[in-house]
Amino acid sequence: MEASMKMTPESRYQPLFEPLRLGPVTAPNRFYQVPHCSGMGHALPRTLAAMRAMKAEGGWGVVCTEYCSIHPSSDDQPYPFAALWDDGDVANLAAMAEQVHAHGALAGVELWYGGTYVANLATRRPSFGVASMPSREEPVQSQRMDRSDIRAFRRWHLAAARRARQAGFDIVYVYPTHGYLLAEFLSRSLNDRTDEYGGSLENRARLLRELLEETRTAVGDRCAIAVRFSADGHGDEHLSATEAHDLIGTLGELPDLWDLVVGDYYGEEMATSRFVREGSLEERVAQVKRLTRKPVVSVGRFTSPDTMVRQIRAGILDLVGAARPSIADPFLPAKIRAGRLEEIRECIGCNICYASNYRGVPLRCTQNPTMGEEWRRGWHPERVPPGPGGSVLIVGAGPAGLEAAHILGKRGYAVTVADAEAEPGGRVTLESRLPGLAEWARVRDYRLMQLRTMPQVSLYLGNRLSAAEVREFGADHVLIATGARWRSDGRGRWHVGAIDGLPSAGVLSPDDILRGARPSGQVTIFDDDHYYMAAVIAVLLASAGAKVTYVTPTGRAAAWSHYTGEQERTQSQLLALGVAIHVNSAVEAFDGAAVTLGCIYSGRRWQQSASTLVLVTSREPQDELFRELVGEGEEAGPTLRIRRIGDCCQPALIAHAVFAGHQAARELDDPESSAPGRDRSVIQSH
């Protein structure tokens, strides 16, 4: 760490800690947790309140909800969302606001109406739209709004704003972006009305102006009003950048705060580190900043304090917005203030958080295993209870082993970590060398940084331990974190058994690629994993000149990455590199010179030339050491206090491995110590 990075906030980072007036309220500093999905919503009010409160405790000066429905005709289930439909919802969200206030932060709520975007699967009400158009995913269309519908919508929004004030929120959003109802009205393509709400930009923005004025009436001088708006419009067919700038110039002084995003949500605003760097919105936000005298907040997956303070000093931002960095490290502001920059858990930009919400479960985070467990398990991201003492041997220095050592060291155990490899990090070290995954090395680097401060933790690399050596070591506890290896026989989702007749040469697994194999010529990659691995290998080999064919049983490349918001950009990248993509297909045979492919629907088979077959299918746990130590019986494990964690127990995502290491360390002496609570009832019944 350079000496300049050790400077205190009183000098270099002081602008980040200056208060800022937002209309009638004052943000205590410039750290602003923008509205972001939580996977909790109205169904898990205690879980949600505790998670948001942790951000405030960690120094975020403003903490906002996720999108908050104003009425039952804006129902996004099965995706979790907040709600302000009635007094019960007021009580639930008041608990969040109260806990945020307890730490001196402001609480914000993002009022939301989905419009055509939603199908109202739970409430079964028609959704209102500026035109009758298909919903995002369901075979239903919205109801075209007439004037009476617009009047009803305005009443609902006004009532929700009053409930927001009643719940104790300090900032209330009006939300005309991301394709929802107000964005529909702004759209030249969707809004074909011929009355005062259609046609000119002034008319298309009429409803937005009315809501701003009515929300001001509803909240009075108690709350600030924020607008979340796209700095470059919503695409020329909807709202061009010029129109967006004109609109901000016209409405610029009505809100107290502009929360700026960009029109390309998946491709840029929410893009992963594979595709977009930190602070990528800077130029477009700077253009808009010149159009208004009101404060501006925006995001950029900010992880560097230097980037944050530079944008504040340059007048690009007034507040540093963050969603993912605040998830990875709720205490990021406190660490900057204290000059503990080396302790920041930097977001790696993997979007596992986003995927969790998309799957309808509380947030998960690769870097922060306590995310979503603040109320349920009582986990704090910075504090762990001390242990009774003793010694622990961890075999494996991958993500599970390093996280376990980190937490056990904090708990006061004497920890020894041994790994057969010469480098620590396991799969993280290897995978971070693949195209676009460099930031994933932060998972390893953060934990190694923490271990270096713990004299009671020792790390021994290039040290493969046998079962006899583990027993001889005599530790009180043993954690086996020896990872998993990719299978090279094709066994996975499609082929539940091995592919018959594979040759001994020309067949590779991802492990071979990760350890340096670089096949050339005609390469076929069979992706039965469906996440990132096959795609990044294809990018690696195609960029080096190989003629790559990508085969998958799913209907699109890297299908699971739809949940992380990467699928479209991944497939575009492959096509741009000349990768031939065969979907709905499987590899059925390979003889070293040609691969046989089959359609999963018709059974039709065909051959194409291939000198190398890379099988990305599934992984085999490397649990041989564990099984040798405990045998096949159930009695030996508890007696020897041996436990396997991470991929050698359950091959999964890096996030799973980190969580497994964290959980094992917290529960080492008491497996029931963090049994999850069930957030089954609302704070006040509806």
N, C-alpha and C positions, 0 to 999 in steps of 0.2 A: 504494500500500500504506500503510495506516494505521501510525502510529508504534507502536501497541500490538502490531502483528503482527511487529515487529522484535525483540520481547523474547526473551531467551535462555531455554532450557529450565530454567535454574537458578531462574527465577521462575515464569513462567506455565505452562510445560509440564513442569515437573519431575515431577509425579505420573505422567506417562507413562513415566518412565525409572526408576521405583523397582522393585526386585525383588519377587517374590511367591512365597511358598511354596505348592507344589501337592503336598500329601502328602509323599513322600520326596524330591522334586526341587524346584528353585527356578528359576522363569522369570527371566531377567536384566532384563526390562522388561515393559511391559504391551501390547506389540504381538504379536498372536497371529494367524498365518496359519492359519485354520481349514482343515479338509480340503476340498479342491476338486479337481474333475476337471482333468486335464492334457492329455488326448488322447494320452498317451504310454504310461502303464500299464506292465504287465510286459514288453511287447514292446520298449520303448526305454529300458532301464535307465540308460544313460549320459546320454541326453538328459534324462531325468527327474531324475537326481541333480544335474546341473549347474543345471537350472532352480531346483530347491528350494534348492540351495546359494547361488544368487544372492540369494534372499530373506534368508537368514541373513547374508550379507555386507552386505546393505543395512540390517541392524539389526532384523529381525523376531526377537523373542526366542524364539518357538515357531514351528516350521515343520512342518506335518503333510502326510501323504500324501493322495491321493485315496482313494475307497472301495477297501478291500483285501479281496479274497475270501479266505475261510478254507478253502475246499474246492472241488474240481472240480464239485460239484453247485450251485455258485453262480457261474455263468459268464454274463457280460453281453455277450459278443461279439454284434455287431461293435463295440460301444462299448468303448473302452480302459479297463481297470481294473488296479489293482495286485493282487498275489496273494502269499499266504504258504502255498502248498500243500506246499512241499518245501524241501530244503536249497539248491537253486539259487535259489529265490526269496529265501531268507534272505540269500544272498550279494549278490544284486542290490539289495535294500533296505538291506542293511548299508552299501553304498557311499553311498547317499543319507544315511543317518544319520551316517556318518563325515564327510561333507563339510559337513553342517549343523553338527555338533559343532566342526569346525575353525574356525568363526566364532563360537563361544561360545553358540550357540542350542540349545534343546531340540528333539528330533525326536519327532513324534507319529505314530501309525499308527491308522487308522480301520478296525477289523475289521468285516467286512460279510458278510451272508448275504442274498441277494436274495429267496429264497422264491418265491412265486407271480409276483413281478414279472418274473423272468427266465425264458428258455426253454431255456438251456443248448445253444445252437445248435452250439457247438464241441465240447463234451465229450459231448453226446448223452445225458447222464444225466437222469433225472427230477428236477425241482425239488421240494423239499419245501414244503408250505404248511399252514397251520392247517386249511384246507379245500381241496378240489379246485376251483380257480377258474382262469379263463383268464389267461394271461400278458399283459403290457403290450401287446404288438404281434403276437405270433405265434399261429397257430391251434392251440395246445397248452394243456393245463392242468397244474396242479401235482398232486403226489401228496399225499393227505391223510396227515398224520403220525400214527402210533400211538406208544405209549410207547417202543418200541424205537427208533423214528426220533428221538424227542426225546433219548434217551440218546446216540445216535450223534452228533446235532448238538452236544450238550454236549461230547462228546469232541473233536470237530473244533475247536470254539471254544477249548477249553482248549489243544489242541496249537498252534493259531495264536498264542495269547497267549504260549506258551513260545517259539515261533519269533520273535515280536516282541521279546521280551527278549533272545534270542540275537543278533538283528540289531542290537541297541544302542539300541532306541527308549526314550525316557524317559516317554512318555505313551501309554497303550493305551486305545483306545475300545471301549465297548460301545454298540451303535448301534440303538436302538429307535424309529426314526422314518422319515419319508419313504416309508412304505408297504411297507417290506421286512419280512422274516419276523417280527421281534420286534413290529413295529407290527401285524401281522396277529393275533398272540396278544392284543394289547391291545384289539383292535377288538371291540365288542359285536356288530357286524353279521357279521363274518367268523368270529369264534370262537364256534362253536356246540357246543363240547365240553361233556360232562357230567361229566368227571372233575376232578381237582384242578387242571387247567390251563384250565378254562373256568368261565363263570358270573360269579361276583363279581369285582370289580376286583382283590381280593387274589389270586384264582386266576389271572386273566388276566395278572397281573404276576409270577406265580411264576417263569416261565422267565427273565425279566429279572433277578429277584433272584438266582436260582441262578447266572446267568452273572457277575453282579457279584462274588459271593462266590468263585466258582471262578477268575475272572480274578485276584482278589486273591491267591489261593493260588499261581497260576502265576507272577506277577511279583514276589511278595514285597515287600520294601522297596526294590526297584530302580526300579520304575516307578510313576508316578501313573496312576490310572484316571479316565477321562473318560466322560461320558454325553452323547450328542447327543440332545436331546429337544425336543419342541414345547411352547412356553410356553403355547399356547392349545388344545392337544389336536389331534386329527386330524379334526375335524368331529363334530357331535353323534351322527351315526350310527355312528361308530367309537369315539372317545374324546373326551368333552366337555371343555371348559376346566376345569370343576369337578373332573372325574375326574383330569385331568392335574395340577391343583394338589394334589389329595389324594395322588396317587402321589408327587409330589415331596416332599410333607411326610412321607410314609412312608419313602421311600428316600433322603431328602435328605442323610443323612450317610454313606451307603455309598460313593459315588464321591468322588474328590478334587476334581473339577471338573464343573460343569454347563455344557455348550455348548448354548445355547438358540437354537432356530429358531421358526418359526411354521408352522401347519398348511397355509397356502396357499403352496405352494412357488413355482409359476409366477406366480401373481397378485400375490405380495408379496415373499416372501423373495428370489427371484431376479428380481424384476421390473425392467424397464428404467427409465431416467430419464424416459421418456415418461409413465409411469404412477405412479411411486412416488418420493417424495423421500428424501433422506438421513435415516438414523436413524428410520425409520418404525416400528420394532419396540419403541421405547423404553418405551411404556406397559405393554405386556404383559410385557416382560422385567422391568421394575421390580416388577410384581406377584409374579412368581416369586422374585425376589431376596430378598423378605421371608420366603420359606418355607424357606430353607436358610442355614446358616452357612458353607457351602463356597463357594469362589470361583465366579464366573459370568463366562462369555465369551459374547458374541453379536455378530452382524453388523448392518449397516445401510448398506452401501456408503459407509462413512465416508471422506470426502475432506478434511474441515475439521479441522485440529488443535484448534480451539476446541470443536467438537462432541465430539471424543474426550475432551478433558480435562474438559469439563463433565460428561460421563457418569461418568467416574471419580470426580471430586470429589463428585458427588451420590450416589454409592453405587449407581448403576444397574448399572454394570459394574465388574468387577475387572480385566478384560482386554479390550482393544479387538480384536474379531475382524474379520478381513477376508479376502476372497478376491479379488474384482475389483480393489479398490484396490492390493493387493499385486502384482497382475499388471501394472497400468498403471504402477506405480512401485515396483519392488522396494526402492528406496533411500528410500522415504518416511520411515521412522523416522530414518535417518541425517540426512536433510535437516532434519527438525524439530529434532533434537538440535543441529545446527550453526547453527540459525536461518536456514536457506536456504529459507524457505517459498515464495518465488517460483519456485524450481526444481522444485517438486513437479509431476509429471505426473498431474493429477487424472483419475481414471476418469470417462468420459463416460456410463457406464451404457448402452452400446449392445448388450452381450451377444454381440459377435462372438466373444469368448473361449468362451462357452458353445456357440455354433454350431459352432466348430471341433471341440470334443470330440464334439459330436453327429454330426459328419461323419467322425469317426474319424481326425483329423489333429492333430498337436501344436498347442498353443494359439497362437492369433493374437490380437493386441490392436491396436485402432485407435491408441491413444496410444503404445504401446511396441512398435516394430517388431522389437526384439531378442528379444521373448518367444518361447521355443521354439527359438531359434537360439544359445543359450549354448554348448552343446557342438557342435552340428552345424556352425556357422560360426565359432565362437569369438568371438561378439559379446558385448560387455559393454554394459549399458545406460547407463553413465556415462562410459566411456572409449573413445576411438577413436584409432587410431594416427596420428601426424603424417604429413602428406603431404610430397612433395618441393617444394611451393610452386608458385606460378603463379597465373593469374587464371582465373576462371570467370564466365561470363555465364549467368544463369538467366532464361528468358523464361516468366513465369507465377508468381504468388505464391499459388497454391492449396496444398492439403495436400502434394503432391509437391514443388513448388518450395520451399516454406518448410522442409520437413524436409531437403531437400538442402542448402539454404543453412545451416541450423543445423549439420549435421554437417560440411560443408566449412569453415565458420567455425571449428569446434573443431579441425579438422585443419590450420589455418593458411593456408588459401587466401585470396586476395583475391576476394571474391564481390560481384557486382552482380546484383540481382534487379529486373527490370522487369516491370510488369504494366499491361495496358491499362485496367483498372478503377481507380476512385478509391479503392476499399477493398481491403485485402489479404484473403486467405482463400479466394478462389474459391468453389467450391460449398459449402464449410463455412460461410462467412458467409451465403450465401443460404439454405441449408437450415436453419441454426440459428434462423431466424426463423419456421419453420413450427411448428404446435402440438406441444408436447412435446419439441422438439429443441433447446431453448436451451442445454443443457449441452454439446452438440456443439461449440459455439464454443470450448471449451477446447482443441481440436486446434489452432486458429489462435492463441489467446491464449498458450498455453505457448511456442510457437515464436517468436512475436513478442517475448515477454519475453526469451527467450534471445538473439535477434538484437540487441536493444538493448544488450546487454553486449559486443558484438563490434564494435569500431571498423573491422575489416577487411571488414565486410559492409555494403553500401549497398542501400537499398530505394527504388525510383523507381516511384511509382504514377501512374496516368493517362498512361502512356507506352507506346503501341502501337508496337512496333518492326517495321520492314520487313526483308526479307531483306538488302537493301543495308546497312541500318543495323547489322544483326547482324554482317555481314562487316567493316564499317568499324570496329566496336568493337575488333576485334582480340584477343579473349580467347583464351587457350590452350585452353579447353574451353567448349563451349556445351551447356546442357541445355534442351531444349524441353519445357515443362510447361504447355501451353496448354489442357489439359482437353478436354472433350467437350460437345456440345450434344444435347439431347433431340430425337429425330426427331419430325416432325409429320405424317408420312405413314402411320403405322400399322405400319410394318415392324418385326417383332420375332420372337418365338418362334412365334406362331400364323400371322401373315401374313408369310411370308418375303419378300414384295414389298410395294410400296405398295398401299394400298386405293384402288381406282379411283374417280375422280369426286368426290373431296372438294372442297367449295367453298373459295373463297379466304378467306371470313370464317366465323367461328363455330367454327373448329378451333384448339385451343390445345395447347401442349405444357407440361410442367412448367416449362420455362424462362420461359414467359410468366407463369405463376402466381408463380414465384419473383421475377420482376421487377415484380410489382404488379398483374397482371390479376386482376380479381375478378368473374367472370361471375355473373349472378343468373338468376332464373327456373329453367327446367328444364335441368339440367346432367347429361350422361352422361359418366362416367369409365370409360375402357377400360383395365383393368390387365392388361397382359401382361408386367409387370416382376416382380410377385409378392412384392415386399418392402414397404417402408414408404411409398414415395413416393405412390402412388395413395391409400392410406388416409389419410395426413395431409392431402393436398389435399382429400379428401372431408370430413374433419373441419373444415378451414378454411372451405370453402364452405358446408357445411350449417350451421355455427355462425353464419354471416353471413346465413342466411335462404334460401339457394338450395335448390331441390328436387333432391336429388342421387340419381342412379341409378348404382350401381357394378356394372360388368360384368367378369367374369374367366373365362378358359377353364378355370381350375382349379376344384377342388371346394369351395373356401372362400376367404374374403377374405384377402389378404396371405399366401398359402400358405407362402412361404419363411420368414416370420417364426415359423413353428413351431419352427425351429431356434434362434431367439433367445428362445423362450419367450413370445412376444407375441401369437401368432395369436388365441387365444381372447379375450383382452382387447381386441384390435383389433376383432374382429368384434362383440363386445358393445358397444363404444363406437359403432361405426357404426350398429348397430340402435337404440341409445338415442337417437341424433340423428335418427332417422327416415330414414336412408339405405336405399333399396331395393337389395337385393343380388341379382344374377343370376349364379349360378355355372354352370360347364360351358357357358358361352355366350361368343360373340364378336361384336364389332361388324363387320358386313359392309358397311354403307353409311351415308352421312349426306348429306342434301340441304339442311341449314340449318334445316329445320323438324322433321324426324323422323329418328330413327336406326333402322336395320334391324339387328336382332339375330338370331343364329342359334344353335341348339343344336349343340354340337360333336359330338354322338353321332347324333342323328336327322336333322340337316340342316333341321329345321323352322325357318321364319323368321317373324318378326313385327315390327311397327313400334310405336314409341312416340314421343311428342312430345319434342323436345329442341331448344333454341335454341343450345346450346353442347356441343361434344364435346371432352373433354380426353383426349388420347392419351398414355398412360404405357406405352411399349412398349420402346424401346431407344435407345441414344445413338450419335451419329456422332462419331468422334474429330476434334478440331479440330487436325489435323496439317498444315494447308496451309503454314504457315511452314516446318516441317521438310522437307516435300517440295520446296518451292521452293529451300531451301538445299542439299539433297543430290541433288535430281533423282530419277530412277527407277533409276539405276545403284547397284550395291552398292559401288563403289569410292570414291565421294565421301565417304560417311559417316566412315569411319575416318581419311581424309586430313584432313578438316576438324575431327575430334574433336567431332562433333555427335551428341547422343543425345537421343531423346525418352523421357520418363518419365511415369508416371501415366496419367490418363485419355486423354491424347492418343495414347498407345500402346495401352493396353488399358483401355477403360472398365470400371470395376468398383466395388467398395466403397471408401469412404474409407480403410479399413485397407490396401487394396491400394496406393492412391496413396502413403500415408505410407511403406509398406515400399519401394516403388519408388524414392522419393526418397532414403531411407536407404541402400539398396543401391547406388544410383548414386554417392552421395557416398563410400561406403567403397571402392568399386571403381574410382574415377575413373581412376587410372593403372595399375591392375592388375586387369582384370576377373576373374581367377582367384583373387584374394586371399582370397575367402571362399567358395570352392567347398564345398558342404555335405558333411560327412562322413556315412557311412551306418552307423547303429547296428544292424548286422546280427547281432551275436552277443551272447549274454548274458555277464555277467561271469564266471559259472562255469556250465558246462553242467549241465543237469538230469540 
